Amino acid sequence: MFLCAVLILTQTQTPHAVKDTLPDDFGATVPYGLGELPPVDPQSARLGRKLFFDPALSADGKVSCASCHLPEHAFSDPRPRSVGIHGRLSTLHSPTLLNRALGSSFFWDGRSGSLEEQALEPLTNEREMGRRLEDVEQQLNDSAEYRALFESAYASAPTRALLARALSDFQRTIRMGDSPVDRFQEGDFEALSVEERLGLWIYESKGGCWRCHSGPNFSDERLHNTGIGALAQAPQDTGRFKTPTLRGLSMSAPYMHDGSLGTLEEVVEFYNRGGGANPGLAQEVKPLNLSSSEVTHLAAFLRALSRTSATPRTSAAPR
């Protein structure tokens, strides 16, 4: 038993590179239900994609952005804490990157106001990739391949600003939409099952989930205290964290900013009992008094947001 525990701990604290297996046309269109988004320069996004999967940018050459944001897990991490350079654990759970093009604040504490500002922080974080930006700039300029790619995309040698732009443009192509929920809301009544429709009714009425999970990405992008402590930049924000999207939930477990809840049912039950006791608890977080069947229905509705339609629609022209 002890040996198994040691092996598991060792495995979960071993950093690993992630191979890019995304399709060539990844992110080429905006899925139905997201509305029209600003176009993304495809050459910039392709460069950002290469950088996103490149472990050579980390201090130990073993960790890339994709190491903590795995595509098959909705660009999140199946571990409560991610593993950075030298096996160092992150302080918070890695959130999904789905639809960050719709975001207005970034990181769990909302400290960044743009994707460009967010994109460089993991590179310099000592628990993540552990680099100095000037060293990364030099490394990119020393690479004939990267110099050529930056010249082709931007008519410029690599700079930290262009590095941020490339990573941000790739993230803007990480999209999920065209779910049965989107089809139902546009009048396709049969898109959702009876159980999922009951869950939607709870979401919109008794559950009041829409108060924080609103808009096409099902997030108000604001900070809320639900009773689970979170990091914050300002004292008044202590215990408050940013509302995550509800899209892709079936693939992005565990949940909450600390990865403390393993299933959607656990999340629904957490809110059903009124969150966690906390002096700064948001007033909208209160007991819901859902029955066990209503918990099941609401979880079924949430899972419907992770399915995509067999016949894709798009919200806008290809980027």
C-alpha positions in Angstrom: 0.0 0.0 0.0 2.8 2.4 1.0 4.8 1.6 -2.1 1.7 2.2 -4.3 1.2 5.6 -2.7 4.8 6.5 -3.3 4.6 5.5 -7.0 1.4 7.5 -7.5 2.9 10.6 -5.9 6.0 10.3 -8.0 4.0 9.9 -11.2 1.8 12.8 -10.5 4.8 15.0 -9.7 6.7 14.2 -12.9 6.5 16.9 -15.5 5.8 15.8 -19.1 5.7 17.3 -22.5 2.5 16.9 -24.5 2.5 16.1 -28.2 0.4 18.3 -30.6 -2.2 16.0 -32.0 -4.7 18.7 -32.9 -6.2 18.6 -36.4 -4.6 20.8 -39.0 -7.7 23.0 -39.3 -8.1 23.4 -35.5 -9.9 26.6 -34.7 -10.6 27.5 -38.3 -14.2 28.4 -37.6 -16.2 29.9 -34.7 -18.8 27.3 -33.4 -22.4 28.1 -33.4 -23.7 29.8 -30.2 -20.6 32.0 -29.5 -21.6 34.9 -31.7 -19.3 36.8 -34.0 -15.7 37.0 -32.7 -12.9 39.2 -34.0 -10.9 37.5 -36.7 -7.6 35.8 -35.7 -4.6 36.0 -38.0 -4.0 32.3 -38.9 -0.2 32.7 -39.3 0.1 34.2 -35.8 -2.1 31.5 -34.4 -0.1 28.7 -36.0 3.1 30.2 -34.5 1.4 30.4 -31.1 0.3 26.8 -31.4 3.9 25.7 -31.9 5.0 27.8 -29.0 2.2 26.4 -26.8 3.4 22.8 -27.3 7.2 23.5 -27.1 8.8 22.3 -23.8 12.1 23.9 -24.8 10.7 27.2 -23.5 10.7 25.9 -19.9 13.7 26.0 -17.6 14.1 22.2 -17.6 13.0 21.6 -21.1 10.2 19.3 -20.0 7.2 21.5 -19.5 5.1 23.4 -22.1 1.8 25.3 -21.8 0.1 22.2 -23.0 1.5 20.2 -20.0 -1.0 22.0 -17.7 -3.7 22.6 -20.4 -4.2 19.3 -22.1 -6.4 19.4 -25.2 -8.2 16.2 -24.4 -9.3 17.7 -21.0 -10.8 20.8 -22.5 -7.3 22.5 -22.3 -7.4 21.9 -18.5 -5.7 19.4 -16.2 -7.1 16.2 -14.8 -5.0 16.7 -11.7 -6.1 19.0 -8.9 -2.6 20.7 -9.2 -0.5 20.9 -12.2 3.2 19.8 -12.3 5.7 22.4 -13.5 9.5 22.4 -13.8 11.4 20.0 -11.5 8.1 18.5 -10.3 6.9 21.6 -8.6 3.1 21.7 -8.0 1.0 24.7 -9.0 -0.9 26.5 -6.2 -4.2 26.3 -8.0 -6.0 24.0 -10.5 -5.3 24.9 -14.1 -8.5 26.3 -15.6 -9.9 25.4 -19.0 -8.8 27.7 -21.9 -12.1 27.2 -23.8 -13.5 30.3 -25.3 -11.0 32.7 -23.7 -11.5 34.9 -26.7 -14.7 35.8 -24.9 -13.0 36.6 -21.6 -12.6 40.0 -20.0 -10.4 39.0 -17.1 -7.9 36.1 -16.7 -6.5 33.9 -14.0 -8.6 32.7 -11.1 -8.2 36.1 -9.3 -8.9 38.1 -12.5 -5.5 39.9 -12.2 -4.9 40.1 -15.9 -7.1 42.2 -18.2 -6.0 40.7 -21.5 -4.8 37.4 -23.0 -1.5 39.0 -24.0 -0.9 40.0 -20.4 -1.8 36.5 -19.2 0.2 34.6 -21.7 3.7 35.5 -20.4 3.1 34.8 -16.7 3.4 31.0 -16.9 6.7 31.4 -18.5 8.2 33.3 -15.6 6.3 31.5 -12.8 8.8 29.5 -10.7 6.3 26.7 -10.2 5.4 26.5 -13.9 8.1 27.2 -16.6 10.6 29.2 -14.5 12.2 31.4 -17.1 13.3 35.0 -17.5 11.6 36.7 -20.4 14.9 38.1 -21.7 16.3 34.6 -21.8 13.3 33.3 -23.7 13.7 36.2 -26.2 17.3 35.4 -26.7 16.5 31.7 -27.2 13.9 32.4 -29.9 16.3 34.8 -31.6 19.1 32.1 -31.5 16.8 29.7 -33.2 16.9 29.9 -37.0 13.5 28.2 -37.2 11.8 30.6 -34.8 13.4 33.7 -36.3 12.0 32.7 -39.7 8.6 32.0 -38.3 8.4 35.4 -36.5 9.7 37.2 -39.6 7.1 35.4 -41.7 4.2 36.2 -39.3 5.1 39.7 -38.2 8.0 40.9 -40.4 10.0 41.2 -37.1 12.5 39.3 -35.1 11.1 37.6 -32.0 10.2 39.9 -29.1 8.3 39.3 -25.9 5.4 41.3 -27.1 5.1 39.2 -30.3 5.6 36.0 -28.2 2.6 37.1 -26.1 0.6 37.9 -29.3 1.3 34.5 -30.8 0.3 32.6 -27.7 -2.8 34.8 -27.3 -3.9 34.3 -30.9 -3.6 30.5 -30.6 -5.7 30.7 -27.4 -8.3 32.7 -29.2 -8.8 29.7 -31.6 -9.6 27.3 -28.6 -13.3 27.3 -28.9 -16.3 25.2 -28.0 -19.9 25.8 -28.9 -22.7 24.3 -31.0 -24.0 22.2 -28.1 -27.5 20.8 -27.8 -28.2 23.7 -25.4 -27.4 26.2 -28.2 -29.7 24.4 -30.6 -32.5 24.2 -28.0 -32.2 27.9 -27.2 -32.7 28.7 -30.9 -35.9 26.6 -31.1 -34.8 23.0 -31.7 -36.9 21.5 -28.9 -35.8 18.0 -29.5 -32.1 18.9 -29.1 -32.3 18.2 -25.3 -33.7 15.2 -23.6 -36.5 15.5 -21.1 -33.9 15.2 -18.2 -31.7 17.9 -19.8 -34.7 20.2 -20.3 -35.7 19.7 -16.6 -32.1 20.6 -15.7 -32.3 23.8 -17.8 -35.5 24.8 -16.0 -33.7 24.3 -12.7 -30.7 26.3 -14.0 -32.9 29.2 -15.0 -35.3 29.2 -12.0 -34.8 27.4 -8.7 -31.1 27.0 -9.1 -30.5 30.6 -10.2 -27.2 29.5 -11.9 -27.6 32.1 -14.6 -26.8 34.9 -12.1 -23.1 34.0 -12.4 -23.0 31.8 -15.4 -24.4 34.0 -18.1 -23.8 34.9 -21.7 -22.6 32.7 -24.6 -19.7 31.3 -22.5 -21.9 30.8 -19.4 -19.7 33.1 -17.3 -20.0 36.7 -16.1 -16.2 36.9 -15.8 -16.6 38.4 -12.3 -15.2 37.3 -8.9 -17.5 35.6 -6.4 -17.0 34.1 -2.9 -18.6 30.7 -2.8 -17.0 29.6 0.4 -13.8 28.1 -1.0 -10.8 30.3 -0.4 -9.1 31.9 -3.4 -6.1 34.1 -4.0 -6.9 37.8 -4.7 -5.0 40.9 -5.5 -7.1 43.3 -3.4 -8.2 42.7 0.3 -11.9 43.1 -0.6 -11.5 40.2 -3.1 -10.1 37.7 -0.6 -12.0 34.4 -1.0 -13.4 35.5 -4.3 -12.6 33.8 -7.6 -13.6 34.2 -11.2 -16.6 32.4 -12.6 -15.5 29.6 -14.9 -17.3 28.7 -18.1 -19.7 25.8 -18.0 -18.8 24.6 -21.5 -16.7 21.5 -21.7 -17.3 20.5 -18.0 -17.5 16.8 -18.9 -13.8 16.9 -19.9 -12.4 19.4 -17.4 -12.8 17.7 -14.0 -11.8 18.2 -11.2 -13.7 21.4 -10.5 -13.3 24.6 -8.5 -10.2 26.7 -8.4 -8.5 24.2 -6.1 -9.6 21.1 -7.9 -11.4 19.9 -4.7 -14.6 18.5 -6.3 -14.3 15.5 -8.6 -17.7 15.2 -10.2 -20.5 17.5 -11.5 -22.8 16.0 -8.9 -20.4 17.0 -6.2 -20.4 20.6 -7.6 -24.2 20.7 -7.7 -24.5 19.3 -4.2 -21.9 21.9 -3.0 -24.2 24.7 -4.2 -27.3 22.9 -3.2 -26.2 23.2 0.5 -25.4 26.8 0.1 -21.6 26.7 -0.6 -19.1 26.7 2.2 -19.3 28.7 5.4 -17.4 31.9 4.9 -17.8 35.5 6.3 -17.6 36.9 2.8 -20.0 34.5 1.1 -21.7 36.0 -1.9 -25.3 36.8 -1.2 -26.4 34.9 -4.3 -24.9 31.7 -2.8 -27.6 30.1 -0.6 -29.2 26.7 -0.1 -31.2 25.6 -3.2 -33.2 22.8 -1.6 -33.0 20.6 -4.7 -34.2 17.1 -4.5 -31.9 14.2 -5.5 -33.6 14.0 -8.9 -33.2 17.7 -9.5 -29.5 17.4 -8.7 -29.3 14.7 -11.4 -31.3 16.7 -13.9 -29.1 19.8 -13.4 -25.9 17.7 -13.8 -27.4 16.3 -17.0 -28.0 19.8 -18.4 -24.4 20.8 -17.6 -23.1 17.7 -19.4 -25.2 18.7 -22.5 -22.9 21.8 -22.7 -20.0 19.5 -23.5 -21.6 17.8 -26.5 -21.3 19.1 -30.0 -23.8 18.6 -32.7 -23.3 15.9 -35.4 -23.9 18.5 -38.1 -21.8 21.5 -37.2 -22.9 25.1 -37.6 -20.8 28.2 -37.3 -21.4 31.6 -35.8 -19.3 33.5 -38.2 -17.2 33.2 -41.3 -13.9 31.3 -40.9 -11.1 33.3 -39.4 
